[in-house]
Amino acid sequence: MDRRIKYTQKIIRDTFLNLLLEKDIKKITVSEICQTSDINRATFYRYYLDVYDLLDKIEEEFVIELKNAVPTNTDNRYSVSSFTKDLLSVFLSNKELVKILFNTNNNIYFLNDILEVAYEKCKQKWQADLPDLNDEDIEYASLFIFNGALGVVNYWVNNNFDKDVDEIATIIERLSYFGTRKFIYKK
């Protein structure tokens, strides 16, 4: 890709993200982005349909970065903790973007692609370790674990990444393996 195109897209993206820090996406216009970034509307529309398409593209890029952080060929030694640490390290290296993405839509559904990767890794491991486990049980367990893990990550992001990656990974791993009883009652 041409350097000028990359530069223009970066200016548009950075301007948009800065505006998202100040206001809701519904109140951001293409005109405002263009005026602030000193580009014309035709340039914006060359790359994006509207502000929502721009947000989608930013989310897609981030998800690709997350997917690239997870090794594709892993064996059974690749633990929940390792998987979590790999993803959380990407979150930490993109703090401002993550804060914006988590707060923009007031949800974290843009991470569904990552959940699919996690689901497949867990399913493979569980099927290998517990061959009698049926697909429905795997589905229930994974929904419980992943939604809980997303809640923990969301809390971590909203508390300004107050704990290090290892601590959050350990919390998620302990809750995943042992549930809340052993987590709350640390006897």
C-alpha positions as CSV (number, residue, x, y, z in Angstrom):
1,M,0.0,0.0,0.0
2,D,1.2,3.5,-0.9
3,R,2.7,5.5,2.0
4,R,0.4,8.4,1.3
5,I,-2.7,6.2,1.6
6,K,-1.4,4.7,4.9
7,Y,-0.7,8.2,6.2
8,T,-4.1,9.5,5.1
9,Q,-5.9,6.6,6.7
10,K,-3.9,7.0,9.9
11,I,-4.8,10.7,10.1
12,I,-8.5,9.9,9.6
13,R,-8.3,7.0,12.1
14,D,-6.5,9.1,14.8
15,T,-8.8,12.1,14.3
16,F,-11.8,9.8,14.7
17,L,-10.4,8.1,17.8
18,N,-9.7,11.4,19.4
19,L,-13.2,12.5,18.7
20,L,-14.5,9.3,20.3
21,L,-12.7,10.2,23.5
22,E,-14.8,13.4,23.6
23,K,-18.2,12.3,22.4
24,D,-20.5,9.5,21.4
25,I,-20.1,8.1,17.9
26,K,-23.7,9.2,17.1
27,K,-22.5,12.8,17.4
28,I,-19.5,12.5,15.2
29,T,-19.9,13.5,11.6
30,V,-17.8,12.8,8.5
31,S,-17.6,16.6,8.0
32,E,-16.1,17.0,11.5
33,I,-13.5,14.3,10.9
34,C,-12.6,15.9,7.6
35,Q,-12.4,19.4,8.9
36,T,-10.3,18.3,12.0
37,S,-8.0,16.1,9.9
38,D,-7.7,18.7,7.1
39,I,-8.9,16.3,4.3
40,N,-11.8,16.6,1.9
41,R,-14.9,14.4,2.1
42,A,-14.1,12.6,-1.1
43,T,-10.9,11.4,0.5
44,F,-12.8,10.1,3.5
45,Y,-15.3,8.3,1.3
46,R,-12.6,6.8,-0.8
47,Y,-11.7,4.6,2.2
48,Y,-14.9,4.5,4.4
49,L,-18.6,4.5,3.9
50,D,-19.3,6.4,7.1
51,V,-18.2,6.7,10.8
52,Y,-19.6,3.3,11.6
53,D,-17.6,1.7,8.7
54,L,-14.5,3.4,10.0
55,L,-15.1,2.0,13.5
56,D,-15.7,-1.5,12.0
57,K,-12.4,-1.3,10.1
58,I,-10.5,-0.2,13.3
59,E,-12.1,-3.1,15.2
60,E,-11.2,-5.5,12.4
61,E,-7.6,-4.4,12.5
62,F,-7.4,-4.9,16.2
63,V,-9.0,-8.4,16.0
64,I,-6.5,-9.4,13.4
65,E,-3.7,-8.2,15.7
66,L,-5.2,-10.3,18.5
67,K,-5.5,-13.4,16.3
68,N,-1.9,-13.0,15.2
69,A,-0.8,-13.0,18.9
70,V,-2.1,-16.5,19.4
71,P,0.0,-19.3,18.0
72,T,-1.8,-21.3,15.3
73,N,-0.2,-24.6,16.0
74,T,-0.5,-25.2,19.7
75,D,-0.4,-28.4,21.7
76,N,-2.1,-29.3,24.9
77,R,0.6,-27.5,26.9
78,Y,-0.8,-24.2,25.6
79,S,-2.8,-23.3,28.7
80,V,-5.7,-20.9,29.4
81,S,-3.1,-18.7,31.1
82,S,-0.8,-18.7,28.1
83,F,-3.7,-17.9,25.7
84,T,-5.0,-15.2,28.1
85,K,-1.5,-13.6,28.5
86,D,-1.0,-13.5,24.8
87,L,-4.2,-11.6,24.2
88,L,-3.9,-9.4,27.3
89,S,-0.4,-8.3,26.1
90,V,-1.9,-7.0,22.9
91,F,-4.6,-5.2,24.9
92,L,-1.8,-3.6,27.1
93,S,0.2,-2.5,24.1
94,N,-3.0,-0.8,22.7
95,K,-4.4,0.7,25.9
96,E,-6.0,3.8,24.4
97,L,-7.5,2.0,21.5
98,V,-8.8,-0.7,23.8
99,K,-10.4,1.8,26.2
100,I,-12.1,3.5,23.3
101,L,-13.3,0.3,21.7
102,F,-14.7,-1.1,25.0
103,N,-16.5,2.1,25.7
104,T,-17.6,3.2,22.3
105,N,-20.4,0.6,21.7
106,N,-20.9,0.0,25.4
107,N,-20.2,-3.6,24.6
108,I,-17.4,-5.9,23.6
109,Y,-19.0,-7.9,20.9
110,F,-16.3,-7.0,18.4
111,L,-14.3,-9.7,20.1
112,N,-16.6,-12.4,18.9
113,D,-13.9,-13.5,16.4
114,I,-11.4,-14.0,19.2
115,L,-14.0,-15.9,21.2
116,E,-14.4,-18.3,18.2
117,V,-10.6,-18.9,18.3
118,A,-10.7,-19.5,22.0
119,Y,-13.7,-21.8,21.7
120,E,-12.0,-24.0,19.1
121,K,-8.9,-24.3,21.2
122,C,-10.8,-25.2,24.3
123,K,-13.1,-27.6,22.4
124,Q,-10.0,-29.4,21.0
125,K,-8.4,-29.6,24.4
126,W,-11.6,-30.7,26.2
127,Q,-12.4,-33.3,23.6
128,A,-8.8,-34.7,23.9
129,D,-8.8,-34.7,27.7
130,L,-12.5,-35.6,28.3
131,P,-13.7,-37.7,25.3
132,D,-17.1,-38.4,27.0
133,L,-17.9,-34.7,27.1
134,N,-20.7,-33.9,24.6
135,D,-20.9,-30.8,22.4
136,E,-23.7,-29.2,24.4
137,D,-21.7,-29.4,27.6
138,I,-18.7,-27.9,25.9
139,E,-20.9,-25.1,24.6
140,Y,-22.4,-24.3,28.0
141,A,-18.9,-24.4,29.7
142,S,-17.3,-22.2,27.0
143,L,-20.1,-19.6,27.1
144,F,-19.8,-19.4,30.9
145,I,-16.1,-19.1,30.9
146,F,-15.7,-16.7,27.9
147,N,-18.5,-14.4,29.1
148,G,-17.0,-14.3,32.5
149,A,-13.5,-13.8,31.1
150,L,-14.8,-10.9,29.0
151,G,-16.3,-9.4,32.1
152,V,-13.0,-9.6,34.0
153,V,-11.2,-8.0,31.0
154,N,-13.8,-5.3,30.7
155,Y,-13.4,-4.5,34.4
156,W,-9.6,-4.5,34.0
157,V,-9.9,-2.0,31.1
158,N,-12.3,0.2,32.9
159,N,-10.0,0.3,35.9
160,N,-7.2,1.6,33.7
161,F,-5.3,-1.7,33.5
162,D,-4.7,-1.6,37.3
163,K,-3.2,-5.2,37.4
164,D,-0.5,-6.7,35.4
165,V,-1.2,-9.3,32.7
166,D,0.0,-12.2,34.8
167,E,-2.5,-11.3,37.6
168,I,-5.5,-11.0,35.2
169,A,-4.5,-14.2,33.5
170,T,-4.3,-16.0,36.8
171,I,-7.7,-14.7,37.9
172,I,-9.3,-15.8,34.6
173,E,-7.6,-19.2,34.8
174,R,-8.6,-19.9,38.4
175,L,-12.2,-18.9,37.8
176,S,-12.2,-20.9,34.6
177,Y,-10.9,-24.1,36.2
178,F,-12.3,-23.8,39.7
179,G,-15.3,-21.5,39.5
180,T,-16.1,-18.8,42.1
181,R,-16.1,-21.0,45.2
182,K,-12.4,-21.7,45.2
183,F,-11.7,-18.1,44.0
184,I,-13.7,-16.4,46.8
185,Y,-12.8,-18.9,49.5
186,K,-9.0,-19.0,49.2
187,K,-8.5,-21.4,52.1
